[in-house]
Amino acid sequence: MTATPWNISGTWVEACNCDYGCPCNFNGFPTRGNCEGVVGFRVHSGRHGETSLDGVTVLVAAYWPKAIHDGNGKARIFIDESAAQPQVDSIVRILTGQDGGMPWEILAPTLTELDGPHMAPITFDEKGEKTRFAVADIDVQLTPFTNPVTGEEHEVRTVLPTGFIFRDGAACTSTRNTFTIGGQKFDWTGKNAYVAKVEWSNA
């Protein structure tokens, strides 16, 4: 089957159980030996074939028992209820790697259990390092780091020139990061978080 061309420009968010900066970005292995967290994105502009993806919002709660590349992960996918069915179908094809393209052609094969997509109202209050995203039992509030001497907020960035998810991300932490996957409840408040502008496609 010929892959449908797609592209997405938008905002990416993530909050996980790793310590600040998330060593998965540098050496592939998570701080605590496994990976648990929530990721998501809002499409500012994008297309999948003839379908516009503008404005679509997606959140995914995921868990891997070891490093992500070791596989056996499970995930719950939420798509904002405002999305039309053609947009939902397109997003599912992208997330499951059926049409190729980074980062999903790498991430999708690491999942062995996929729950969804669930259609629900998603909160995505885009405010840089203070972004909040929530749906159902997922609730994440990002917060910037503060200078330990002055108490003032200060910017910390991670630059990955060949990064396949983001290439320039604002590193931050969370004042809230709670979610459930397959009956397992997680709370990784105060751990790693990122927000970044992304450009993805299968070109």
C-alpha positions in Angstrom: 0.0 0.0 0.0 1.3 3.5 -0.9 1.8 5.7 2.1 -0.4 8.8 2.3 1.8 11.9 2.5 1.4 13.8 5.7 2.9 16.7 7.7 2.3 18.3 11.1 3.5 21.6 12.5 2.6 22.1 16.2 3.4 22.1 19.9 4.7 19.0 21.6 4.4 18.3 25.4 5.7 15.5 27.6 5.9 14.7 31.3 7.5 11.5 32.5 9.1 9.6 35.4 12.7 10.5 34.5 14.8 13.1 36.3 15.1 16.5 34.7 16.3 16.4 31.1 15.3 12.8 30.7 18.4 10.7 29.9 16.3 8.8 27.2 17.1 11.9 25.0 20.9 11.3 25.4 21.6 7.6 25.9 18.3 5.8 25.5 17.9 4.5 29.1 15.4 6.0 31.6 16.3 7.2 35.1 14.4 4.4 36.9 14.8 1.6 34.4 11.3 2.0 32.9 9.3 4.7 31.2 6.0 6.1 32.4 4.4 9.3 31.2 2.1 11.4 29.2 2.9 13.0 25.8 0.7 15.0 23.5 0.6 17.6 20.7 -1.6 20.2 19.2 -1.5 20.6 15.4 -1.2 24.2 14.4 -1.2 23.3 10.7 -1.0 19.9 9.0 -2.5 17.6 6.4 -2.8 13.9 5.8 -3.5 13.5 2.1 -6.6 15.7 1.5 -7.5 15.9 5.1 -6.7 19.0 7.1 -5.4 18.3 10.6 -5.4 21.9 11.7 -6.4 22.3 15.4 -6.4 18.6 16.2 -5.2 17.8 19.8 -3.9 14.4 20.9 -2.8 13.1 24.3 -1.2 9.7 24.9 -0.5 8.0 28.3 2.2 5.4 27.9 4.2 2.8 29.9 7.2 0.7 29.0 8.6 -1.9 31.5 12.2 -1.1 30.4 13.6 1.4 28.0 11.3 2.5 25.2 13.4 0.7 22.5 13.1 -2.6 24.4 9.4 -2.5 23.6 6.4 -4.2 25.2 4.8 -0.8 25.9 1.1 0.0 26.4 -0.7 3.2 25.7 -4.0 5.0 25.9 -4.8 7.4 23.1 -7.1 10.4 23.4 -8.2 12.7 20.6 -10.1 15.8 21.3 -13.8 15.3 20.6 -13.9 18.3 18.2 -12.0 16.2 15.6 -14.0 15.0 12.6 -13.9 11.3 11.7 -11.5 11.8 8.7 -9.1 13.6 11.1 -9.4 10.8 13.6 -8.7 8.2 11.0 -5.7 10.1 9.7 -4.2 10.6 13.2 -4.6 6.9 14.0 -2.7 6.0 10.8 0.1 8.5 11.7 0.4 7.4 15.4 0.5 3.7 14.4 3.2 4.3 11.8 1.1 3.0 9.0 2.2 5.8 6.7 5.7 6.1 8.1 7.3 9.4 9.2 9.1 10.4 12.4 8.7 10.1 15.2 5.8 7.6 15.0 7.4 5.0 12.7 10.0 4.5 15.5 7.6 4.7 18.5 4.7 2.7 17.2 6.5 -0.7 16.9 7.5 -0.4 20.6 3.9 -0.7 21.7 2.2 -4.1 22.1 -1.1 -2.8 23.7 -3.0 0.1 22.4 -6.2 1.4 24.0 -8.2 3.8 21.9 -8.6 6.2 20.4 -10.9 7.7 23.0 -12.8 10.8 22.0 -13.0 13.3 24.8 -12.7 17.0 25.6 -9.0 17.7 26.0 -7.6 20.7 27.9 -4.5 22.1 26.2 -3.7 25.5 27.7 -0.7 26.4 25.7 1.5 28.7 27.8 5.1 27.6 27.1 6.7 26.2 30.2 3.4 26.8 32.1 1.3 24.7 29.7 -1.4 22.6 31.2 -2.9 19.5 29.4 -5.6 17.2 30.7 -8.2 14.7 29.8 -10.2 12.1 31.7 -7.9 11.0 34.6 -4.8 12.6 33.0 -3.8 16.0 34.5 -0.4 17.6 33.9 0.7 21.1 34.8 4.1 22.2 33.6 6.2 24.8 35.4 9.6 26.4 34.6 12.7 26.0 36.8 13.6 28.8 39.2 17.0 30.2 40.1 18.0 28.6 43.4 19.5 31.8 44.6 17.1 34.5 43.4 13.9 32.4 43.0 13.3 33.9 39.6 12.2 31.8 36.7 14.9 30.9 34.3 14.9 29.2 30.9 16.6 25.8 30.3 16.7 24.3 26.8 17.8 21.0 25.4 19.0 21.2 21.8 19.1 18.0 19.8 20.2 18.9 16.2 19.2 15.4 14.9 16.4 14.7 17.4 13.5 12.7 15.9 10.8 14.0 18.3 12.0 17.6 18.9 15.2 19.5 18.2 14.9 22.4 20.6 12.8 21.8 23.7 12.2 23.9 26.8 13.1 21.7 29.8 10.9 22.1 32.8 9.1 20.2 35.5 5.6 19.6 36.7 3.5 20.7 39.7 1.1 17.9 38.8 1.5 14.8 36.7 -1.1 12.1 37.4 -2.6 9.5 35.0 -3.8 5.9 34.7 -2.9 3.2 32.2 -4.7 -0.1 32.2 -5.7 0.1 35.8 -2.3 1.3 37.0 -2.2 4.7 38.6 0.9 6.9 38.3 1.9 10.2 39.9 5.2 11.7 38.7 4.8 15.2 39.9 8.0 17.1 40.1 9.9 15.1 37.5 10.9 15.7 33.9 8.8 17.7 31.4 9.3 19.4 28.1 7.4 21.6 25.7 8.6 22.2 22.1 7.7 23.3 18.7 7.8 20.4 16.2 7.8 19.8 12.5 7.0 16.2 11.4 6.3 14.5 8.1 6.8 11.4 6.1 8.4 13.3 3.2 
